[in-house]
Amino acid sequence: MKRPVIAIMRPEMHLDSSIELARSYGFDVVAAPMIELADHRDSNFDLFLQRMLASESLSEPPSKSDIVIFTSANGIRFTLQKLEDSARGGFVQALNRVCVVAIGSKTKKALEKHGIRVSMMPESYSSEGIAEMLNGVDCRTIEVVRSAHGDPALIGSLSGRAGVAVHETVVYKLVLPDDGRQRMMIERALAREIDIFAFTSAMTVHNFIATARSMDAEQGIVDALNGSVIAAIGPPTARALQGYGVDVAIVPERFTFRDMLGTLTGKI
């Protein structure tokens, strides 16, 4: 029996492990990174550090209603790599004096690996899940640490609360790689050689379509996608696909790559 072919478009750093995992679930794989991570330091970063380190120096810890949100494991990685070695210990101590929110289990593990205690994690691993979890929590200051392409709905939801100061700092950005594998994936999709497309971020969707557009094949790729099974890791990714006229068949209950594969298994 022919194994279904799944397209995986995760960043290079996650690609090999994702291919191995997909094969363990019974899929053949076509893989090409459609996003790559690049360091970014915006004008808010130094102010974020100042607020955190000022809190760390207080004789009494601030209220636990002061919250720092990390929306990815990469958020803490790119934050720490901006700091001098001598400053990292104080920054970790500062985080351990406030309420740290991790968007999901992977982010939680990354934080704990650096000695950072996670106080809260939503049941739904998403921006919507964070906003719902924090609804009604007595907050004074909320810090959001994330990529340049985070869901704007999170900031909008948190900022709509009276008396709460919300600060966002962007610590990395997502760019489109161009090493030939991207165009090869589009060509195989147009040839209808791929059964399933696993989209793991809205930016992956936009870059995939942009690659097809650069090949004068945007409508052809939308038709190919609509002739396949489309999986989106969460609602923002699904909305991005729908914005291009692509029908989404699968959104896992828990927004992880493993859960996406598990949801796909048995439905193909």
SEDREN-248814 format. One record per residue (C-alpha): residue number from 1; residue in one letter; chain; z, y, x negated. Coordinates in steps of 0.1 Angstrom, whole numbers. Layout:
BEGIN
> k/r/c/zz/yy/xx
> NUM/A/A/Z/Y/X
...
This chain:
BEGIN
> k/r/c/zz/yy/xx
> 1/M/A/0/0/0
> 2/K/A/-10/34/-13
> 3/R/A/19/56/-23
> 4/P/A/18/91/-8
> 5/V/A/9/119/-32
> 6/I/A/33/149/-33
> 7/A/A/26/182/-49
> 8/I/A/56/197/-68
> 9/M/A/55/233/-80
> 10/R/A/90/239/-94
> 11/P/A/96/258/-127
> 12/E/A/89/241/-159
> 13/M/A/126/236/-167
> 14/H/A/130/215/-135
> 15/L/A/96/199/-134
> 16/D/A/102/166/-153
> 17/S/A/135/158/-135
> 18/S/A/118/166/-102
> 19/I/A/89/143/-109
> 20/E/A/112/115/-119
> 21/L/A/132/120/-87
> 22/A/A/101/121/-65
> 23/R/A/88/89/-80
> 24/S/A/122/72/-74
> 25/Y/A/117/80/-37
> 26/G/A/83/63/-37
> 27/F/A/59/92/-42
> 28/D/A/31/97/-66
> 29/V/A/31/132/-80
> 30/V/A/8/161/-88
> 31/A/A/28/187/-106
> 32/A/A/22/223/-117
> 33/P/A/48/251/-121
> 34/M/A/39/279/-97
> 35/I/A/68/300/-108
> 36/E/A/85/307/-141
> 37/L/A/118/324/-148
> 38/A/A/120/355/-169
> 39/D/A/150/376/-179
> 40/H/A/155/409/-162
> 41/R/A/182/436/-166
> 42/D/A/182/462/-139
> 43/S/A/200/496/-138
> 44/N/A/228/480/-118
> 45/F/A/238/454/-143
> 46/D/A/260/476/-165
> 47/L/A/278/490/-135
> 48/F/A/284/455/-122
> 49/L/A/300/446/-156
> 50/Q/A/321/477/-155
> 51/R/A/334/470/-121
> 52/M/A/342/433/-130
> 53/L/A/359/441/-163
> 54/A/A/379/470/-148
> 55/S/A/392/445/-123
> 56/E/A/401/421/-151
> 57/S/A/422/447/-168
> 58/L/A/444/455/-138
> 59/S/A/481/444/-141
> 60/E/A/478/429/-106
> 61/P/A/447/410/-95
> 62/P/A/426/426/-68
> 63/S/A/425/413/-33
> 64/K/A/406/380/-29
> 65/S/A/385/399/-3
> 66/D/A/366/412/-33
> 67/I/A/336/389/-35
> 68/V/A/309/380/-61
> 69/I/A/280/360/-47
> 70/F/A/257/338/-69
> 71/T/A/226/327/-51
> 72/S/A/214/302/-78
> 73/A/A/225/284/-109
> 74/N/A/200/305/-128
> 75/G/A/219/336/-117
> 76/I/A/249/327/-138
> 77/R/A/228/315/-167
> 78/F/A/209/348/-170
> 79/T/A/240/368/-164
> 80/L/A/259/352/-193
> 81/Q/A/230/353/-217
> 82/K/A/230/391/-214
> 83/L/A/266/393/-227
> 84/E/A/277/393/-263
> 85/D/A/297/362/-272
> 86/S/A/329/382/-275
> 87/A/A/325/396/-239
> 88/R/A/319/363/-221
> 89/G/A/355/352/-220
> 90/G/A/367/384/-204
> 91/F/A/339/383/-179
> 92/V/A/348/347/-169
> 93/Q/A/384/357/-165
> 94/A/A/373/386/-143
> 95/L/A/354/363/-121
> 96/N/A/384/340/-118
> 97/R/A/404/369/-104
> 98/V/A/381/375/-74
> 99/C/A/365/353/-48
> 100/V/A/333/337/-62
> 101/V/A/308/324/-37
> 102/A/A/282/298/-47
> 103/I/A/251/293/-24
> 104/G/A/252/255/-29
> 105/S/A/265/226/-48
> 106/K/A/241/230/-78
> 107/T/A/252/266/-82
> 108/K/A/288/256/-79
> 109/K/A/285/230/-106
> 110/A/A/268/256/-129
> 111/L/A/296/280/-124
> 112/E/A/323/254/-129
> 113/K/A/306/243/-161
> 114/H/A/314/278/-175
> 115/G/A/350/276/-163
> 116/I/A/344/298/-132
> 117/R/A/363/288/-101
> 118/V/A/343/287/-69
> 119/S/A/363/299/-38
> 120/M/A/337/295/-11
> 121/M/A/304/277/-4
> 122/P/A/285/277/29
> 123/E/A/278/246/48
> 124/S/A/241/257/50
> 125/Y/A/228/263/15
> 126/S/A/210/296/23
> 127/S/A/213/333/25
> 128/E/A/218/329/62
> 129/G/A/246/304/55
> 130/I/A/264/329/32
> 131/A/A/261/357/57
> 132/E/A/275/335/85
> 133/M/A/303/322/64
> 134/L/A/314/358/54
> 135/N/A/312/371/89
> 136/G/A/346/383/98
> 137/V/A/360/380/63
> 138/D/A/380/411/54
> 139/C/A/360/425/24
> 140/R/A/361/457/4
> 141/T/A/334/451/-22
> 142/I/A/307/425/-24
> 143/E/A/286/419/-55
> 144/V/A/253/399/-51
> 145/V/A/238/385/-83
> 146/R/A/204/370/-79
> 147/S/A/166/371/-87
> 148/A/A/142/399/-80
> 149/H/A/128/379/-51
> 150/G/A/159/371/-31
> 151/D/A/159/371/7
> 152/P/A/164/408/17
> 153/A/A/181/396/49
> 154/L/A/213/388/30
> 155/I/A/218/424/17
> 156/G/A/209/437/51
> 157/S/A/234/415/69
> 158/L/A/262/422/44
> 159/S/A/255/460/43
> 160/G/A/257/462/81
> 161/R/A/295/458/80
> 162/A/A/316/490/83
> 163/G/A/338/498/53
> 164/V/A/321/472/29
> 165/A/A/304/483/-3
> 166/V/A/276/460/-12
> 167/H/A/261/460/-47
> 168/E/A/231/440/-58
> 169/T/A/221/433/-94
> 170/V/A/189/414/-104
> 171/V/A/194/393/-135
> 172/Y/A/160/375/-136
> 173/K/A/126/376/-120
> 174/L/A/99/350/-111
> 175/V/A/64/352/-126
> 176/L/A/33/331/-121
> 177/P/A/24/308/-150
> 178/D/A/-13/303/-159
> 179/D/A/-18/273/-181
> 180/G/A/-46/256/-162
> 181/R/A/-24/232/-142
> 182/Q/A/-22/257/-113
> 183/R/A/-60/257/-108
> 184/M/A/-62/220/-111
> 185/M/A/-36/216/-83
> 186/I/A/-57/239/-61
> 187/E/A/-88/219/-69
> 188/R/A/-71/186/-60
> 189/A/A/-57/201/-28
> 190/L/A/-92/213/-18
> 191/A/A/-105/178/-25
> 192/R/A/-78/165/-1
> 193/E/A/-62/143/-28
> 194/I/A/-27/155/-19
> 195/D/A/-8/142/11
> 196/I/A/24/163/9
> 197/F/A/32/198/-4
> 198/A/A/69/205/-13
> 199/F/A/75/242/-14
> 200/T/A/109/251/-29
> 201/S/A/108/290/-26
> 202/A/A/90/317/-8
> 203/M/A/77/330/-42
> 204/T/A/62/296/-49
> 205/V/A/43/299/-17
> 206/H/A/30/334/-26
> 207/N/A/19/323/-61
> 208/F/A/2/292/-47
> 209/I/A/-18/312/-23
> 210/A/A/-25/339/-49
> 211/T/A/-39/312/-73
> 212/A/A/-62/299/-45
> 213/R/A/-73/335/-37
> 214/S/A/-82/341/-74
> 215/M/A/-105/311/-70
> 216/D/A/-120/325/-38
> 217/A/A/-105/296/-19
> 218/E/A/-77/311/2
> 219/Q/A/-90/300/36
> 220/G/A/-100/266/21
> 221/I/A/-65/260/8
> 222/V/A/-49/270/41
> 223/D/A/-71/245/59
> 224/A/A/-62/219/33
> 225/L/A/-25/226/37
> 226/N/A/-28/223/75
> 227/G/A/-44/189/70
> 228/S/A/-14/177/50
> 229/V/A/24/174/55
> 230/I/A/41/207/45
> 231/A/A/78/207/35
> 232/A/A/97/239/30
> 233/I/A/132/239/14
> 234/G/A/146/264/38
> 235/P/A/138/290/65
> 236/P/A/126/319/42
> 237/T/A/101/295/25
> 238/A/A/90/283/59
> 239/R/A/85/318/71
> 240/A/A/64/326/40
> 241/L/A/41/297/48
> 242/Q/A/38/306/84
> 243/G/A/28/341/74
> 244/Y/A/-3/326/58
> 245/G/A/-10/305/89
> 246/V/A/3/273/75
> 247/D/A/22/249/98
> 248/V/A/55/236/84
> 249/A/A/65/200/94
> 250/I/A/97/195/74
> 251/V/A/127/217/67
> 252/P/A/157/196/55
> 253/E/A/191/202/70
> 254/R/A/205/208/35
> 255/F/A/183/231/15
> 256/T/A/180/210/-17
> 257/F/A/150/193/-34
> 258/R/A/167/159/-31
> 259/D/A/174/164/6
> 260/M/A/138/175/11
> 261/L/A/126/142/-5
> 262/G/A/150/122/16
> 263/T/A/138/139/48
> 264/L/A/102/132/39
> 265/T/A/109/95/32
> 266/G/A/101/74/62
> 267/K/A/82/102/79
> 268/I/A/49/97/60
